Amino acid sequence: MVGAVKTHCLWCKNEEGAPHLQWCPRYQPPAPPEPELVLLDTSDLPFVYRWTRDGRHKHPCRVVKRVRNECLIEFADGHRFTTDRRSLRKATKG
């Protein structure tokens, strides 16, 4: 075919490099925006994590939820995970 336009997609007939239309099976919605990182004040973190899991040894943290002998803890950078309550110690003042 002489003078034919090269198309990128057989469904939405867009040209090379053009985005797909929303009804096209190859359409991918834009990624959601990254949430803002909110650092917690260290005075709000009354405990210290004393195990070496995830490289968080001696990092200050706070308890979000306690259940039996486990708890959900949160660090200053917002990272959360579940751990044993024996892994925590009260932070010393000063």
SEVO-176264 format. One line per 8 residues: number of its first residue (from 0); their letters; for each residue x, y, z of N, C-alpha, C, CB. Coordinates in steps of 0.05 Angstrom, whole numbers, plus 5000, padded with zeros to 4 digits. Glycine has a CB too. Layout:
! residues N
NUM> A> X,Y,Z,X,Y,Z,X,Y,Z,X,Y,Z | ...
END
This chain:
! residues 94
0> MVGAVKTH> 5017,4976,5000,5000,5000,5000,5018,5025,5000,4981,5000,5024 | 5013,5041,4981,5029,5066,4979,5014,5088,4994,5033,5074,4949 | 5029,5103,5010,5017,5125,5025,5001,5117,5049,5000,5141,5007 | 5003,5091,5058,4987,5083,5081,5002,5092,5106,4984,5052,5081 | 4986,5099,5126,4997,5108,5152,5002,5084,5169,4977,5128,5166 | 5026,5082,5181,5032,5060,5199,5017,5064,5225,5063,5058,5204 | 5003,5044,5233,4988,5046,5258,5002,5030,5280,4959,5036,5255 | 4999,5039,5304,5012,5027,5327,4994,5004,5339,5018,5047,5349
8> CLWCKNEE> 4968,5008,5338,4949,4990,5350,4927,4983,5330,4937,5002,5376 | 4920,4957,5329,4900,4948,5310,4872,4955,5320,4902,4918,5306 | 4868,4959,5347,4842,4965,5358,4835,4994,5356,4840,4956,5386 | 4852,5012,5366,4845,5040,5366,4857,5056,5343,4853,5052,5393 | 4872,5043,5326,4883,5055,5302,4900,5081,5307,4861,5062,5283 | 4913,5082,5330,4930,5105,5336,4956,5103,5322,4935,5108,5366 | 4968,5126,5316,4994,5126,5303,5016,5119,5323,5000,5154,5291 | 5039,5113,5313,5062,5105,5329,5067,5126,5351,5087,5102,5312
16> GAPHLQWC> 5069,5117,5377,5075,5134,5399,5051,5148,5412,5094,5155,5390 | 5027,5146,5399,5003,5159,5410,4992,5141,5432,4982,5164,5388 | 4979,5152,5453,4968,5135,5474,4943,5120,5464,4960,5153,5498 | 4938,5098,5477,4915,5082,5470,4889,5095,5480,4917,5053,5481 | 4867,5090,5467,4842,5100,5476,4831,5083,5499,4821,5101,5453 | 4813,5094,5515,4804,5080,5539,4790,5054,5533,4786,5098,5555 | 4777,5051,5511,4763,5026,5505,4781,5005,5493,4739,5032,5487 | 4806,5012,5487,4825,4994,5474,4834,4974,5495,4849,5010,5463
24> PRYQPPAP> 4837,4948,5488,4846,4928,5507,4875,4932,5517,4844,4900,5495 | 4890,4948,5502,4918,4953,5510,4921,4979,5526,4935,4955,5485 | 4899,4992,5532,4899,5016,5548,4908,5011,5576,4872,5030,5547 | 4926,5027,5587,4934,5025,5615,4929,5052,5628,4963,5016,5618 | 4913,5053,5649,4907,5079,5662,4933,5090,5674,4886,5076,5684 | 4934,5117,5678,4958,5129,5690,4961,5120,5719,4957,5159,5688 | 4986,5118,5728,4992,5110,5755,4981,5131,5775,5022,5105,5759 | 4971,5122,5798,4961,5141,5818,4985,5157,5830,4946,5127,5841
32> PEPELVLL> 4981,5181,5839,5003,5196,5851,5014,5183,5876,4994,5225,5857 | 5039,5186,5881,5052,5175,5905,5042,5191,5929,5083,5177,5902 | 5036,5176,5951,5027,5190,5975,5051,5205,5987,5016,5170,5996 | 5044,5228,6000,5065,5244,6013,5076,5229,6037,5054,5271,6021 | 5102,5230,6040,5115,5218,6063,5114,5237,6087,5145,5211,6056 | 5101,5227,6108,5098,5243,6133,5115,5230,6154,5068,5246,6141 | 5136,5243,6163,5153,5232,6183,5142,5239,6211,5182,5243,6181 | 5142,5219,6228,5132,5223,6255,5153,5235,6273,5122,5196,6267
40> DTSDLPFV> 5145,5251,6292,5164,5263,6311,5173,5241,6330,5150,5287,6327 | 5199,5241,6337,5209,5220,6354,5198,5221,6382,5240,5222,6355 | 5186,5243,6390,5173,5244,6416,5147,5227,6416,5167,5273,6425 | 5136,5222,6392,5112,5206,6390,5119,5176,6388,5096,5214,6365 | 5144,5169,6390,5153,5141,6387,5165,5131,6414,5174,5138,6364 | 5148,5120,6431,5157,5114,6458,5172,5087,6461,5134,5113,6476 | 5174,5072,6439,5187,5046,6441,5211,5045,6422,5167,5023,6434 | 5228,5025,6427,5251,5019,6409,5249,4991,6400,5279,5025,6424
48> YRWTRDGR> 5252,4986,6375,5252,4959,6364,5280,4947,6368,5244,4959,6333 | 5281,4924,6381,5307,4913,6389,5316,4888,6373,5307,4906,6417 | 5299,4879,6354,5307,4856,6337,5320,4867,6312,5283,4838,6331 | 5334,4850,6297,5348,4858,6273,5333,4854,6247,5375,4844,6271 | 5307,4849,6249,5290,4844,6225,5288,4870,6208,5262,4834,6234 | 5291,4867,6183,5289,4889,6163,5309,4912,6168,5261,4901,6164 | 5331,4906,6182,5351,4927,6187,5340,4950,6205,5360,4938,6161 | 5322,4944,6222,5309,4964,6239,5318,4963,6268,5279,4962,6238
56> HKHPCRVV> 5341,4951,6273,5351,4948,6301,5355,4975,6314,5377,4931,6301 | 5344,4979,6337,5346,5003,6354,5333,5028,6341,5375,5010,6358 | 5314,5023,6323,5298,5046,6312,5274,5052,6330,5289,5039,6283 | 5268,5077,6334,5245,5084,6351,5219,5077,6335,5245,5114,6358 | 5198,5069,6350,5173,5062,6337,5150,5066,6357,5173,5032,6328 | 5126,5062,6347,5102,5064,6365,5084,5040,6359,5087,5091,6361 | 5068,5033,6378,5049,5011,6375,5023,5022,6365,5045,4995,6402 | 5014,5011,6343,4988,5019,6331,4965,5001,6342,4989,5017,6300
64> KRVRNECL> 4970,4975,6344,4950,4956,6353,4963,4933,6367,4932,4946,6328 | 4951,4924,6388,4960,4900,6403,4939,4879,6402,4968,4908,6433 | 4949,4854,6397,4931,4830,6398,4947,4807,6409,4920,4823,6369 | 4938,4797,6431,4952,4775,6446,4981,4782,6450,4949,4748,6431 | 4999,4766,6438,5027,4771,6442,5040,4784,6417,5042,4746,6450 | 5023,4795,6399,5033,4808,6375,5024,4837,6375,5024,4793,6350 | 5038,4853,6359,5029,4881,6356,5037,4891,6329,5042,4898,6379 | 5022,4911,6320,5028,4925,6295,5044,4950,6303,5002,4932,6279
72> IEFADGHR> 5068,4953,6293,5084,4976,6300,5089,4993,6275,5111,4967,6312 | 5095,5019,6281,5100,5038,6259,5125,5054,6266,5075,5057,6255 | 5142,5057,6246,5167,5072,6249,5163,5101,6240,5190,5059,6234 | 5184,5117,6244,5182,5146,6237,5177,5151,6208,5208,5160,6246 | 5186,5133,6190,5182,5136,6162,5156,5125,6152,5205,5123,6147 | 5139,5115,6170,5113,5105,6162,5112,5075,6156,5103,5120,6138 | 5135,5062,6157,5136,5033,6152,5123,5018,6175,5165,5023,6147 | 5105,4999,6168,5091,4984,6189,5095,4954,6185,5061,4991,6189
80> FTTDRRSL> 5096,4939,6206,5094,4910,6204,5087,4899,6231,5121,4898,6195 | 5079,4873,6231,5070,4859,6255,5094,4844,6267,5047,4839,6249 | 5096,4846,6293,5119,4833,6306,5110,4823,6334,5143,4852,6308 | 5127,4808,6346,5123,4799,6373,5127,4822,6393,5142,4775,6380 | 5111,4822,6414,5113,4844,6433,5139,4844,6449,5090,4843,6453 | 5153,4820,6449,5179,4819,6463,5201,4834,6448,5187,4790,6466 | 5195,4841,6423,5216,4855,6407,5217,4885,6414,5210,4852,6378 | 5200,4895,6432,5199,4923,6439,5209,4929,6467,5171,4934,6436
88> RKATKG> 5222,4951,6469,5230,4962,6496,5223,4991,6497,5261,4957,6501 | 5217,5001,6521,5211,5029,6525,5236,5045,6518,5201,5036,6553 | 5232,5067,6504,5254,5085,6497,5264,5100,6522,5246,5104,6474 | 5290,5103,6524,5300,5118,6547,5300,5147,6540,5329,5108,6554 | 5295,5164,6559,5295,5193,6555,5324,5203,6556,5278,5207,6577 | 5330,5222,6538,5356,5234,6539,5375,5220,6522,5366,5235,6566
END
